[in-house]
């Protein structure tokens, strides 16, 4: 169970150390501020469970602070703690929907009793989450079927994820099942939307920002010349994973902007990440760097030249001298190296970090029974991601980097989806092995299960052979050969895969932050 996080605002906070120590010993996490303005700023940035407010603080009063906090989140429990026993102050506080009112000096056991009473009320909040989702369920269904554009799809997806994460806390199995059904319906309609619009997006300027123009449209225009810039690409980072990591990042960094892009197809590292760093579609990468592009049917590493690609893009697009550094973390050893080297990043104009842990986690989960148990569904996958991050060398490196001014861009190359529906496909020995897409010459499949691209060049993809075509699995389907079908179905069902068409794989976060110091 996560610790209850308390925000305590008091201009005499230094005198409350015994109470703070008592709460920490009891398993609570307490963050402190000395005035109302800081309390409001911190409340916006972090997930807070309970607020303790002193009435008499410099700047704005406790009651004014209370009003601002309630405007941000009307459901958060607030306890007023003050020296003032005047009746009108108490009445104002109670009228402002505080949950309790304590008079200084407060006994630690008094505080504990108040917390116990408030936390039990969380059960009621959990029940309210279920009720609120039931009310919004119909509206989401109507929106899904209303002919959304690419921006509206992002908003609907984020609303579904908001409820998914809230249901994690509510532990309502029935409502979670209903939400999953709604998410499946959303993915079904989203697949139709992509099939209708994808090729048009690549041949015009009317579509969303996609992998190949991510840097030029969303990041390069925001680079600062007076402070270092860092691009952190977390491989396989889904929007819901970012949602549960955001509060941790907010401890060190201030959010400037949250944006999105759509991953190109295939939503696979070889294609999407190379497109991001080169600023080119895969077929154009093959033309510009013929010696550095390998097709699926060729032996060798498919992401070996990312540093060359981004330097080439910077020279083409930014056209000014920049000191650029690149780091790819694919092992614990390289992760520790990153911690040792991060103090040097402030000497660069731009540092690019590719961190592969989330990708390794999703693939390792397929092979390792322990990880299958730990990440059996989306809720567990999110929890495991946060647990990893808080204990990772990456978080240690970010803490060191945040000691000096810096601009941080956080993004990914694609997400993943938990696959559930096996579908049969037949191909020759040179057909690619990915479970969410296939590229080959003699593919046999059911049209209802996939998006078919007969001419890959029309969507910016290379053709390994003259008659090669691509197929992309829709929704939560995964592509299996008839040979040993049941064996591989049991192995891969309910694993997280990428390469195909789904909200989880294609809609990706682009976050702009700045150090608070």
C-alpha positions, 0 to 999 in steps of 0.5 A: 500500500502506498504511503499517505502523503500529507501536505502541512503548511505552517509558518512555524513548521520548524517548531513542529518537528516532533509531530512530523517525526511521529507521523513519519514513524507511523508510516505517513509521508509529510511534505512541508511548506511555510506559506499559502502560496507554496502550499498551492504550488506544491498541491498542483504539482504533487498527489496529496492525500491530506492537507494540514493548514495553519490559519495565520500565515504570511501572505495569504491566510489559511482560509484563502489557501483552503479556497484555492486548494478546494478549487483545484480538488474539492475532494481532498481532505483538509484539516485546519490547525491554528492558535485562533479559537474565535468562533467566526474563524471556526465557522468560516473554516467549517463552511469552507468544507474542512474535515477537521479543526484542531487548536494549537498546540496539537498532540501527536495522538490528536493528529493521528486520530484525525487522520484515521477518521479522514482516511476511513472517508476514502472508502466513500471517495472510492465509491464516488469514483465508481458512481462518477464513472457510471455517469460518464460512461454513456458520454464516453461511448457517445464520443467514441462513436461521434467521428473524432479527429486526432486531437479529440481521440487523444482527449478521449484516451486520456479520459479513459486512462484517468478512470482506469487509474482511479479504478486501480484505487477503488478496487471495483472489479465489476467497474474495471471490467466495464471500463476494459470493455469500453476501452476495447470498443474505443480501440475498435473505433480507433483502428477504423479511424487510423485505417481511414486516415493514416495514409492521408496524414503522411501525404499532407500537412493536415495530420498530427505530429508523427514520429518523423516530425516530432523533434522539428515540431515539438522539441527543437523550437523549445530548445534553450540557448542559455541553459542545457537541454536534455531529451529523455526517450523512455522506450515503450512508455505508455501514456498511463505509465507517464501519468503515474510517474508524473508526480515523481518528476514534479518533485524536481521539475516544473511542468511547462507543457504536456503534448502528444504525437502519433507513432508511425506504423509499425509501432516498433523501435526499428521504425519509430525511433529511427524516424524520430532521430532522423526526422525521416520516414523509414523509406527516406532513411534507407535512401539517405543512409543506405549503409545504415538501414537494415530491413526486418529480414536482414541480420544485425542491429536495427538501431545502431545509428541513432546518434548519427541520425540526430546529428544529421537532423540537427545540421539540416534543421537547426543549422547552428553549432551545437554541442550534442551528446548521446547516451543509450542505456541498455544494461545496469552497467550503462545505467550506472555509467549514466549516473557517473557522467550526468554532471557533464551534461551541463556542458552540452547544448543538447544531451539525448538519453535513450533508456531502454528499461521499460522495453526490456521489462515488457519483453522480459515479461514474456519470458520470465514467469516471475515478471508474468506474475508481477505484471499480470495486467495494466494495473500491475504493469503501472505499479511495477513501472513506478517501483522500478523508476523510484529505485532506478539509476535513472532517477538518481541521475535526474536528481543530480541533473536537477541541481542546476538549471536545465530543460528536460523533454520526456517522450517515447517512441511507441507504447504497448498493448496487452494482447488477448486475441490470437489470429492466424497468419501464414508467411514464408521463411523471410516473414518478420517475427513481430506479433503485431505486424508482419512484412513479407511476400506471401502473406495469408490472413483475414482482412478483418483482423489487420490493416494491409499496406500493399505498397509500403512506399505509399506510407514511407516504408521500405520494401525488402522485396518487390512484392513485399507488403505489410500487415498491422494487427488491430486492437488487441490481436496478435499474429500467430503462425498455424504451426504450434499455434496453441503453444504460442497462444498460451505463451504470448496471450496477455503479454505486452506487445507493440508494432500494431494499431491501438491507442496504447501503441500510437498515442504518445506523450511529449512532456516539457519540464524545467528544473525548479532550481 
